[in-house]
Amino acid sequence: MNTKHRLVLGIETSCDETGVALYGDNGLIAETLHSQIDIHSEYGGVVPELASRDHVRKLIPLIKRCFSKVSVNAEDLSGVAYTAGPGLIGALFAGVSVARSLAYGWGIPSVGVHHMEGHLLAPMLEEKPPSFPFVALLVSGGHTQLIRVGSIGDYELLGESLDDAAGEAFDKTAKLLNLGYPGGPALAACAKSGNSKRFTFPRPMTNRPGLDFSFSGLKTFALTTSQQHTLDKQTRADISRAFEEAVADTLAIKCKRALQKTGLSTLVVAGGVSANKHLRATLDTMTKGMNACVFYPRHKFCTDNGAMIAYAGYQRLKAGEHDKLIIQARPRWSLSELKQTVMQ
């Protein structure tokens, strides 16, 4: 990678958002994002084939738009980063094929980025980023994991969900309450007018040692509660409030245990669910009470985006990593398989 001027194009197409960004020696200089919410809302969830087709339609125009924002062209680039997994295989290949083709045509290196590493490193895009080492809570529609992070690529899994991820439980609970799509934000909005004293939901797996999670039972508890009452507007709000509080409390309890176990005092929270205001307030209170600090990405970088992929790719390209002459997407991919990268 050219050390005189490093500028990386980042491409994210793992699910239902097409993200493009430019990150270089001077930080993030441009980013664009297209959401497919309108496409999938009719079906109440992501339709993989529709997601793939929309990535194909939108990706090149988004790249052009990103370039035009800062008057950048291909000659200014020193690398291309893209999400190689995990994710929907068709959506991943939409980004992989474009990224690899552009890099090959432009004569610059490319690197595949782990989607969850992108989320994990998203707080590094902030003006005051966290310092290594720290405990990371990755909480999204597909993952709920606690990880000890020593540096980029130095990841130790401390605990994870044994069934539904927290974001998945949010979406499914919102669907059974007929709150609309996307479920997580809809449930959070509904919970604002809920009575926190009407229902008390369990905090699963907090009465036993360990750092693993389980949210399927909480979702079932919400279903049973909804079946026992008339689902008027206030009841939906009360169930949403009880569910949201139970998830936030459960995550906070396990995060506190992880900090105590590792002896660290810095918590990083990332992934789509990290945008939830009640979760943030609960974690803020928890960390303050134990003289720890917590970092989040800004709201627009909580969900899938190109900026986090550009940043992670920038660091790995700068360390000398690059793709072999194959095109590969990985719908399943463990963080433990990644190589450690020393930041320069």
C-alpha positions as CSV (number, residue, x, y, z in Angstrom):
1,M,0.0,0.0,0.0
2,N,1.3,3.4,-1.0
3,T,2.6,5.0,2.2
4,K,2.8,8.5,0.7
5,H,-1.0,8.8,0.4
6,R,-3.4,6.2,1.7
7,L,-7.0,6.4,0.7
8,V,-9.3,3.4,0.9
9,L,-12.7,2.9,-0.7
10,G,-15.0,0.9,1.6
11,I,-18.0,-1.2,0.4
12,E,-20.6,-2.8,2.6
13,T,-23.4,-5.1,1.2
14,S,-23.9,-7.8,3.8
15,C,-27.6,-7.5,4.2
16,D,-30.1,-4.7,3.4
17,E,-28.0,-1.6,3.3
18,T,-25.6,-0.5,0.6
19,G,-22.8,1.5,2.1
20,V,-19.8,3.3,0.5
21,A,-17.1,5.4,2.2
22,L,-13.7,6.9,1.7
23,Y,-11.2,6.7,4.6
24,G,-7.6,7.8,4.5
25,D,-4.7,9.3,6.4
26,N,-6.9,12.3,7.2
27,G,-9.8,10.2,8.5
28,L,-13.2,9.7,7.1
29,I,-13.7,12.1,4.2
30,A,-16.9,10.9,2.5
31,E,-19.7,8.3,3.0
32,T,-23.0,7.4,1.3
33,L,-25.7,4.9,2.3
34,H,-28.8,3.5,0.7
35,S,-31.3,1.6,2.9
36,Q,-33.7,-1.0,1.6
37,I,-36.3,-0.6,4.3
38,D,-39.0,0.4,1.8
39,I,-38.3,-2.7,-0.3
40,H,-38.5,-5.2,2.6
41,S,-41.2,-3.5,4.8
42,E,-43.9,-5.0,2.6
43,Y,-42.7,-8.5,3.6
44,G,-41.9,-7.8,7.3
45,G,-38.3,-8.8,6.9
46,V,-35.4,-9.0,4.5
47,V,-35.9,-10.9,1.3
48,P,-32.4,-12.1,0.3
49,E,-33.0,-12.1,-3.5
50,L,-34.5,-8.6,-3.5
51,A,-31.6,-7.4,-1.3
52,S,-29.0,-8.8,-3.7
53,R,-30.6,-7.2,-6.8
54,D,-30.9,-3.8,-5.1
55,H,-27.2,-3.8,-4.2
56,V,-26.4,-4.5,-7.8
57,R,-28.5,-1.5,-8.9
58,K,-27.3,0.9,-6.3
59,L,-23.6,0.2,-5.7
60,I,-21.9,1.9,-8.7
61,P,-24.1,5.0,-8.5
62,L,-23.3,5.3,-4.8
63,I,-19.5,4.9,-5.5
64,K,-19.7,7.7,-8.0
65,R,-21.7,9.9,-5.6
66,C,-19.1,9.3,-2.9
67,F,-16.3,10.3,-5.2
68,S,-18.1,13.4,-6.4
69,K,-18.6,14.6,-2.8
70,V,-14.8,15.2,-2.4
71,S,-13.6,15.4,-6.0
72,V,-11.8,12.0,-5.7
73,N,-11.2,9.6,-8.6
74,A,-9.6,6.2,-9.0
75,E,-6.1,7.6,-9.3
76,D,-6.4,8.9,-5.7
77,L,-7.1,5.5,-4.2
78,S,-4.5,3.1,-2.7
79,G,-6.9,0.2,-1.8
80,V,-10.4,-1.2,-1.8
81,A,-12.0,-2.8,1.3
82,Y,-15.3,-4.7,1.2
83,T,-17.4,-6.8,3.5
84,A,-16.5,-10.5,2.7
85,G,-18.7,-11.9,5.4
86,P,-20.7,-12.9,7.4
87,G,-23.9,-12.1,5.8
88,L,-26.4,-13.0,3.0
89,I,-24.3,-14.8,0.3
90,G,-26.0,-13.1,-2.6
91,A,-25.7,-9.7,-1.1
92,L,-22.1,-10.3,-0.2
93,F,-21.2,-11.3,-3.7
94,A,-22.7,-8.1,-5.1
95,G,-20.2,-6.1,-3.2
96,V,-17.3,-8.6,-3.4
97,S,-17.5,-8.9,-7.2
98,V,-17.6,-5.1,-7.7
99,A,-14.8,-4.4,-5.2
100,R,-12.5,-7.0,-6.6
101,S,-13.1,-6.0,-10.2
102,L,-12.5,-2.3,-9.5
103,A,-9.3,-3.0,-7.5
104,Y,-8.0,-5.3,-10.3
105,G,-8.9,-2.8,-13.0
106,W,-7.3,0.1,-11.1
107,G,-4.2,-1.9,-10.2
108,I,-4.5,-1.5,-6.4
109,P,-4.8,-4.0,-3.6
110,S,-8.1,-5.1,-2.0
111,V,-8.9,-6.7,1.3
112,G,-12.0,-8.5,2.6
113,V,-13.3,-7.3,5.9
114,H,-15.2,-9.2,8.6
115,H,-18.6,-7.5,9.0
116,M,-18.5,-7.8,12.8
117,E,-14.9,-6.4,13.0
118,G,-16.3,-3.4,11.2
119,H,-18.9,-2.9,13.8
120,L,-16.5,-3.5,16.6
121,L,-14.1,-0.8,15.3
122,A,-16.9,1.7,14.4
123,P,-16.3,3.7,17.6
124,M,-12.8,4.4,16.3
125,L,-14.4,6.8,13.8
126,E,-15.3,9.1,16.7
127,E,-13.4,12.2,17.7
128,K,-12.5,10.5,21.0
129,P,-12.0,6.8,20.3
130,P,-11.5,4.1,22.9
131,S,-8.0,2.8,23.6
132,F,-7.0,-0.9,23.6
133,P,-7.6,-3.2,25.4
134,F,-11.3,-3.2,26.0
135,V,-14.4,-5.4,26.3
136,A,-16.7,-5.1,23.3
137,L,-20.5,-5.9,23.3
138,L,-21.5,-6.6,19.7
139,V,-25.3,-6.5,19.7
140,S,-27.3,-6.7,16.4
141,G,-29.9,-8.7,14.6
142,G,-27.5,-11.5,13.9
143,H,-25.1,-11.4,16.8
144,T,-24.9,-10.9,20.6
145,Q,-21.3,-11.4,21.7
146,L,-19.0,-10.2,24.4
147,I,-15.3,-10.0,23.3
148,R,-12.1,-9.1,24.9
149,V,-10.3,-6.9,22.4
150,G,-6.5,-6.6,22.8
151,S,-5.9,-4.9,19.5
152,I,-7.2,-5.2,15.9
153,G,-7.5,-8.9,15.2
154,D,-6.7,-9.9,18.9
155,Y,-10.2,-11.1,19.8
156,E,-11.2,-13.5,22.7
157,L,-14.8,-14.6,22.7
158,L,-16.1,-14.3,26.3
159,G,-19.8,-15.1,25.7
160,E,-22.5,-15.2,23.1
161,S,-26.2,-15.9,22.6
162,L,-27.1,-19.5,22.6
163,D,-30.2,-18.9,20.5
164,D,-31.7,-15.7,19.2
165,A,-29.6,-12.6,19.1
166,A,-30.9,-9.6,21.0
167,G,-31.8,-7.7,17.8
168,E,-33.5,-10.8,16.4
169,A,-35.6,-11.0,19.6
170,F,-36.5,-7.3,19.2
171,D,-37.6,-7.8,15.6
172,K,-39.7,-11.0,16.4
173,T,-41.4,-9.3,19.4
174,A,-42.2,-6.3,17.4
175,K,-43.7,-8.5,14.7
176,L,-46.0,-10.4,17.2
177,L,-47.1,-7.0,18.5
178,N,-47.8,-5.8,14.9
179,L,-45.5,-2.8,15.3
180,G,-44.1,-2.7,11.8
181,Y,-40.7,-3.0,10.2
182,P,-37.9,-2.6,11.0
183,G,-38.9,-4.1,14.4
184,G,-36.2,-2.9,16.7
185,P,-36.8,0.9,16.2
186,A,-40.5,0.4,16.1
187,L,-40.6,-1.4,19.5
188,A,-38.3,1.2,21.0
189,A,-40.6,4.0,19.8
190,C,-43.7,2.1,21.2
191,A,-42.0,1.5,24.6
192,K,-41.6,5.2,25.2
193,S,-45.3,5.5,26.3
194,G,-45.3,2.2,28.2
195,N,-45.9,1.7,31.9
196,S,-42.8,0.0,33.3
197,K,-44.7,-1.2,36.4
198,R,-47.4,-3.2,34.6
199,F,-45.4,-6.2,33.4
200,T,-42.2,-7.7,34.7
201,F,-40.2,-9.8,32.3
202,P,-37.4,-12.2,33.3
203,R,-33.7,-11.4,32.9
204,P,-32.6,-14.7,31.3
205,M,-29.4,-16.5,32.4
206,T,-28.5,-13.7,34.9
207,N,-29.1,-16.0,37.9
208,R,-26.3,-18.3,36.9
209,P,-22.6,-17.7,36.3
210,G,-21.1,-17.1,32.9
211,L,-21.3,-14.6,30.1
212,D,-23.6,-16.4,27.6
213,F,-27.0,-15.0,26.6
214,S,-30.4,-16.5,25.7
215,F,-33.3,-14.4,24.4
216,S,-35.6,-17.0,22.9
217,G,-37.4,-17.5,26.2
218,L,-37.9,-13.7,26.6
219,K,-39.5,-13.6,23.2
220,T,-41.8,-16.5,24.2
221,F,-42.6,-14.6,27.5
222,A,-43.7,-11.6,25.4
223,L,-45.9,-13.9,23.2
224,T,-47.6,-15.5,26.2
225,T,-48.2,-12.1,27.8
226,S,-49.7,-10.7,24.6
227,Q,-52.0,-13.7,24.4
228,Q,-53.3,-13.1,27.9
229,H,-54.4,-9.5,27.3
230,T,-56.3,-7.5,24.7
231,L,-53.6,-5.9,22.5
232,D,-54.8,-2.3,22.6
233,K,-52.3,0.5,22.1
234,Q,-51.4,0.9,25.7
235,T,-50.9,-2.9,26.2
236,R,-48.5,-3.0,23.2
237,A,-46.6,-0.1,24.7
238,D,-46.4,-1.7,28.2
239,I,-45.2,-5.1,26.7
240,S,-42.6,-3.2,24.6
241,R,-41.4,-1.3,27.6
242,A,-41.1,-4.5,29.8
243,F,-39.3,-6.3,27.0
244,E,-36.9,-3.5,26.2
245,E,-36.0,-3.1,29.9
246,A,-35.4,-6.8,30.3
247,V,-33.0,-6.9,27.3
248,A,-31.1,-3.8,28.5
249,D,-30.8,-5.1,32.1
250,T,-29.6,-8.5,30.9
251,L,-27.0,-7.0,28.6
252,A,-25.8,-4.6,31.3
253,I,-25.5,-7.4,33.9
254,K,-23.4,-9.5,31.5
255,C,-21.2,-6.5,30.5
256,K,-20.5,-5.8,34.1
257,R,-19.4,-9.4,34.7
258,A,-17.2,-9.2,31.6
259,L,-15.4,-6.1,32.8
260,Q,-14.9,-7.7,36.3
261,K,-13.6,-10.9,34.8
262,T,-11.1,-9.2,32.5
263,G,-10.1,-6.5,34.9
264,L,-10.7,-3.9,32.2
265,S,-12.5,-0.6,32.7
266,T,-13.4,0.2,29.1
267,L,-16.6,-1.1,27.4
268,V,-17.3,-0.6,23.7
269,V,-20.8,-1.2,22.4
270,A,-21.5,-1.6,18.7
271,G,-24.0,-3.1,16.3
272,G,-27.6,-2.0,15.4
273,V,-29.0,-2.5,18.8
274,S,-26.4,-0.1,20.3
275,A,-28.5,2.7,18.9
276,N,-31.2,1.9,21.5
277,K,-31.5,4.9,23.9
278,H,-32.7,2.8,26.9
279,L,-29.8,0.4,26.5
280,R,-27.3,3.3,26.4
281,A,-28.8,4.8,29.5
282,T,-28.7,1.5,31.3
283,L,-25.0,0.9,30.3
284,D,-24.1,4.5,31.2
285,T,-25.4,4.0,34.7
286,M,-23.8,0.6,35.1
287,T,-20.3,1.7,34.0
288,K,-20.4,4.9,36.0
289,G,-21.2,2.9,39.1
290,M,-18.0,0.8,38.7
291,N,-15.8,3.7,37.6
292,A,-15.6,2.4,34.0
293,C,-16.2,4.1,30.7
294,V,-18.3,3.2,27.7
295,F,-18.0,4.1,24.1
296,Y,-20.5,4.0,21.3
297,P,-20.4,4.8,17.6
298,R,-22.6,7.7,16.5
299,H,-26.1,6.7,15.6
300,K,-25.6,6.4,11.8
301,F,-22.6,4.1,12.3
302,C,-24.5,1.7,14.6
303,T,-26.3,0.1,11.7
304,D,-24.5,-1.3,8.6
305,N,-22.4,1.3,6.8
306,G,-19.4,1.7,4.5
307,A,-17.4,3.9,6.9
308,M,-16.7,1.1,9.4
309,I,-15.6,-1.2,6.5
310,A,-13.3,1.5,5.1
311,Y,-11.7,2.0,8.5
312,A,-11.1,-1.7,9.2
313,G,-9.8,-2.2,5.6
314,Y,-7.5,0.8,5.9
315,Q,-5.9,-0.6,9.0
316,R,-5.4,-4.0,7.5
317,L,-4.1,-2.7,4.1
318,K,-1.7,-0.4,6.0
319,A,-0.4,-3.5,7.8
320,G,0.4,-5.2,4.5
321,E,-2.6,-7.5,4.1
322,H,-4.3,-8.0,0.8
323,D,-6.4,-10.5,-1.1
324,K,-5.2,-13.5,-3.0
325,L,-6.3,-13.9,-6.6
326,I,-9.6,-15.5,-5.7
327,I,-13.1,-14.1,-5.2
328,Q,-14.6,-15.4,-2.0
329,A,-17.6,-14.5,0.2
330,R,-18.2,-16.2,3.6
331,P,-21.8,-16.3,4.9
332,R,-20.4,-17.7,8.1
333,W,-17.1,-16.5,9.5
334,S,-15.8,-16.5,13.1
335,L,-13.9,-13.5,14.4
336,S,-11.4,-15.9,16.0
337,E,-10.1,-16.7,12.5
338,L,-8.8,-13.2,11.9
339,K,-5.1,-12.3,12.0
340,Q,-3.9,-9.7,14.5
341,T,-2.9,-6.4,13.0
342,V,-0.5,-3.9,14.6
343,M,-1.8,-0.3,14.1
344,Q,0.9,2.1,12.8
